[in-house]
Amino acid sequence: QLQENQDEIENMMNAIFKGVFVHRYRDAIAEIRAICIEEIGIWMKMYSDAFLNDSYLKYVGWTMHDKQGEVRLKCLTALQGLYYNKELNSKLELFTSRFKDRIVSMTLDKEYDVAVQAIKLLTLVLQSSEEVLTAEDCENVYHLVYSAHRPVAVAAGEFLYKKLFSRRDPEDDGIVKRRGRQSPNANLVKTLVFFFLESELHEHAAYLVDSMWDCATDLLKDWECMNSLLLEEPLNGEEPLTDRQESALIEIMLCTIRQAAECHPPVGRGTGKRVGTK
């Protein structure tokens, strides 16, 4: 009897879905399309056994191409709610492989709010499975740390931090109290210098520092470690910094000190809807 009741309810839900959702997710009014996508995201979370499969996920994937920003935004926030729950990740694998390129392209969306949420979604995808995003996918997000729009840059900074800086060597746990050149931050500071030099935007260190300020403050304020890398002799087997790398580290260090003292983003970076760039 319980099984019959469940079947009957699922038949009703299916009738509502086919009779209402399938027609209205393409409604002429953007607000109705947005409500449809928001609600299906809730259904997938609440009753993942029935709704979290590719028969329903495809509607969210298709709607990511909607011409209205508010609808694209609802797609991304609905997906974030699903990727945030690690228990649901296995059910999202096929969707991720099919629509990943679209999500990556949305990081350059003309609507800044959509771009920010696309980057945040990719950060959740990264945490669910590192293998999903290719090096090229990641690089498309990395360069946004130099964006003139601060929310986009900060979201990209968090993605960059999670990808390159958040892995801690298990051996480091025992040496947390070591400072200067021997601190766990030493390798992370070097990684930051290498990234800055590889991006070849050498006049924009202040932008990079500002992008990572919220998520990597402890690293960016470890001036004792930066001083040690500049002044002390390398440890046994350690590669010394080149003159170019030392210059880059000094530039980054100056920007972190300025950021700590002035507490505001660099000139030319704002949070408005549209920001003119050089």
Secondary structure, DSSP 8 states (H G I E B T S, - for coil): -HHHHHHHHHHHHHHHIIIIIHHHTT-SSHHHHHHHHHHHHHHHHHTHHHHSSHHHHHHHHHHTT-SSHHHHHHHHHHHHHHHTSGGGGGGGHHHHHHHHHHHHHGGG-SSHHHHHHHHHHHHHHHHH-TTSS-HHHHHHHHGGGG-SBHHHHHHHHHHHIIIIIS---GGGGGGTT--GGGSTHHHHHHHHHHHHHHHT-TT-HHHHHHHHTTT-HHHHT-HHHHHHHHHS---TT-----HHHHHHHHHHHHHHHHHHHH-S--TT-B-SS-----
